[in-house]
């Protein structure tokens, strides 16, 4: 079960009630949503200037150790880690900054994650620790997917036990939202032989102008391979697209929805497993200066003379290819797919 910790701090004559989560070694990372209204001026290094304060001492006692269900911090110092308060946010752009100002009794650290609310599946995407009990700490995150839900925790980290708990507030944080982007965009991808079939649904997408289909061999090298105009007809619309140039193996896809002002929102990343297509076809068996080859997958092709010697080699990509044979004497030759071993004949005639 989740432990919801409510912090009530009496600040002057005002009483602030802030929802926070101390995981308490649970397996769920669902937590308090980061609220942009928590960002205040914070003119000095150790003052919230009357803003909303958090305490990992009051809210989480007697849980004074870091929750161990999530991956431990890496690259954030080697001190003893203490009580952690968890938050979630939706990314509004591809980068975000989490900025924490703490009081002089707390050495604060921030660790951010991608993944689901199951602690075991969380993946650290960034971590940083304050240089001391009054220096503040800032964590800059890049490569985020706008509209995606992310997690982070703020915790104390110091060898001195008195500096592992205390007060802090958010100051100058950017790129974080407590609500998802306006549309709902979901993608599914499946392999069908040597092709990939994509289907995505969009809800409340009236402002969308077009979609860009992104593809890559890994999740870090996605690039636009096609564009499709939006034809919004109802609250929820479904689109499909077929990639006939998918590479053999894993193909990663993402949909980029672009509105009329150029603002973009991204879908989830989906993967399709595609089979290799070893078939190839010579466009005519008579070549003058150019040999034209159509192939279902990339391969290395050799041209051999009738004695079996290789006289030319060329790399062929999936689709339509051309190979110059102007340098070859006129006559009969063999064309061989090195990968599959398939051979066919053709004639060079100048």
N, C-alpha and C positions, 0 to 999 in steps of 0.2 A: 504494500500500500504506500501511496505517496505521503510524505510529511510536509504539509503546508505550514510555513512559519510566518506568522504575522508580527511585524515589528511596529510597535507604537512608541514613537519618540515624542516627548514633550519638548518643543522648541519654542521658547518664549511663551506666548499664549495659544500657539497653534498645536493641534494634535494631528499627526500624520499616520495614516494606516497604509502600509505597503505590503502587497502580497509577494512573498518570496518562497523559494523552495530549497530545503536542505535535503539532499537525496537520502542521507542516512544509510548508505550502502544498499539502496534499493536497486532494481534493475531498470527503472524507468527514468528517462531524462526529461520528460515533459515538465515544464516549469513556468515561472512567471514570465510573461511577455515583456520584453524591453519596451518602455514607453518613451517616445521622443520628448514628452513633456517633462521628463526627469533631467533634461539638459538645461543647465543654468550657466550664468556668466563665469563663475569660479575665477574671480579676478586674481586671487592669490593661490599659491601652491598648496596650501593646506586648509582652505576654507571653501565650503559649499555656498557661501554668500546667501544663506537663507533657503537654499534649495533642499530637495529631498535627500535625506541621508539613509544609509543602510549600515547595519551592524552584523558582522558574522559572529560576534560574541553573544549578543542578546538573543538573536533569532535562532541560533543553532545549538546553544548549550542544551544538553551536555555533549553534543556531538562535536568534539574539538579536533577530530582527525579528518583527513580528506577522504571523500567517498572513493572506495577502491573498485567500484564496478566499471568505471570509465577508464580509458587509457591514461596512465600517469603522465604528467607533464614531461616533455623532452625539450631540451634547449632553454630551460627557464631557471637555471641555477641548480644548486645542490643542497639547498637549505631544507629544513623540516617544513612540510606543508600542513596547513590546518584547515579549519572549517571553510567549506565552499558554498556559496550561494549561486544558484543556477538561473539562467535566463535564456529565452529564445528570441529570435528576430527573423524577419523576412528581409532579404537583401533587396534594396531598391536599385542598385547599380552593380557593376562587376567588382567594385571595391567598397570597403567599409572601414571605418576607424572607430575603435572603442577606446575612450579616454576616461581614466579614473583618477580622481584626486582623493588622497586619503589623509587622515589626520596623522599627527606625529607619532602615534603609537602603533601604526600598522604598516608593514611592508606588504603591499598588495601585488598580486599577480593575476593575469588574465590568460585563460586557455580556451580556444574556440574549436568547434567540431562541426563536421558535416556528418550526415547519416540519419538514422531513425531514432525514435525515442527509446529504443532498446540500448542500454548502455554498452552492451558487448559489441554493437555494430558501429559505434562512434569512431570517427577518424579525425585525429588532430589536424587542423589546418593552420594553426598559428598559436604562438604562446609568447608571453613577455612578462618580465618581472621588474618591479621598481628598483632603482638603484639604492634606495634607502627608505627610511620611514617617513620622509617628507618630500620625496622627489616626484611623486606621481608616476603613472605607468600608462603607456599608450600601445595599443595593438593594432597594426594595419593589416587588413586582409585583402588579398587580390585573387582574381580568378573565380569570383563568386558568380552564381547564376541568378540573375534578377528574378524575384518571385519565389526563390527557393527558401525553405526553412532551415535555419542554422541554430546552433547551441553554443553558449559560452558560460563559463563559471568564473567568478571572482573569488579568490582565496588568499589567505595570509601565508607567507612563506619566509621564515626566518629561523635562525638557530636560537635566538632569544625568544622564549615562550611569550613574553609580554608583547612582542611585535607581531605575533601571528593572528591577533584578533584586534578589531577596532572599527572605526567608522570610515565610510567613504561615500562618494557621490559620483555621478556621471557628469562629464563636462566636455563639450565640444565634439561629442560623438557624431558621426555622419554615416549615411548609407544604411541605416537601420530603421525598420518600420515595424509597428505592432500589428499591421494588417497585410494580407497578401496583395499582390497587384490586382487590378480590376478584373482581368479575365482568368478563366480556368483553362489550361492548355495541357492535354495529355497525349502522349505518343506511344504507339506500339509498333514494333518492327519484327518481321518474321522472314526467314529465308525460304525461298521456293526454288529449288534447284540452283541455278547460277544467278538468280535474281533475288532482290530484297523487296519485300512488300511493306509499305508504310501506311499506317492509318492513324489519324489524330482527330481528336474532338476539341472544340473550342466553345466555351460558354461565355455569354455576355461579350461577344467580340464585335459589336457593331462598329467600333472605331477602327478596326483592322483594315489596312489597305492591301497588304499582300503577305505571303509567307515565304521565307527562305529555308530551303532544306539544306542542312549541314551534314557532312559525312566525313569520317576519318577512320584510319586503322586503329587509333587509340583515342581515348577521351580527351587527350591534350592537343590533338592536331585536327580538330574539326574545322572544316572549311565549307563555304557555300558551293553547292553543286547544281542547284536548280532554284527557280523562283516560280511561285504559283499565286495568281490573283485570288483575293478573298471574295467569296460570293455569299455573304451573310444573308441567310433567309429565315432563321428562327433563333430562339434563345440559345439552343445548342446545335451546332453544325458539325458534320463529320466529313473529313477529307481523306483521300487516299492518293498514293503516288507509288510508282514502281521504278526502282533503280536497276536498270539493265546493264549498268557498268560497274556493279559492285565487285569488289575484289574477293578472291577465294579466302575463306576463313571468317574472322570476326569483323563486322562492319558496324561502327557506332554512328548513331544518327541523333540529331536534335532539330527541332523546329523553332525558327525565329519568327515571331509575329511582329510585324511593323505597322504602326498606325500612320495616319496621314501627316503627322508632324515629324515622322522619323523616329519616334520613341519605340523601343523594342522590348519584348518580353519573350523569354525562352521556355520551352517545354522541358520535361525530363529528358534524360539521355537514354535511348533504347539501343539494344544490340541485336543484330541478325546474323546468323551463321549461314554462310553462302558456300555452295559447292563449286569446285573448279570445273570449268567447261573446256575440255581439251580439244574440241572440234575446231578445225580451221578449213578455210576454203580459198583456193586460188581463183581470182576473178579472171577466168580465161586461161588456157594453157599455152598461150602464145604471148610472149613479152617482147617489146621492142627495147625501150630504154628503162621502163618501169615495170616492176612486178608488183601487182596488187594482191594483198592478202587480207582476208576477213577472219577474225578469230574470236572465240568465246571467252578466252582468258589470255593473260600475258604468257609468253614463252620465248625461248631462244630458238631461232631457226637457222639451219645450215643449208647452203647450196653445195651440192657435190657434183663432180663430173662423173662420167660413166665408169671411170676407174675407181670411184669411191673416195677420191680425195676431196677434202673441204676446200672450196675456192672462195667462199664468202660466208660471213656470219652476221646476223642482225637480231636485235631485240625487238619483239613485237608486243604492242599493248593491246588490250582488249578493244575490239571494234575494227575500224578500217585502217589499214596500214599500206604504206608504199615503200618499196626497196629499189634502189637504183642498181640496174644490171648492165648499164651501158659499157662498163669496163670488161664484161665477159665476152669472149668470142662467140659468134653465132653457133648454135648447136643444141643438142638435147642435154638436159640437166635433171638432177633429182633434188627435190625440196624436202627437207626433213625437220620435223618437230622434235628437237632434242629431248624435251621433257617426256613426251608420250611415245616417241619412236615412230610415229606415223610418217609415211613417205608418199609423195606423189611426183609425177613427171611434169615438166614444162619445157617449152622451146624458146630460146632466145633468137630473135631475128632482127637484125638492124636494117 
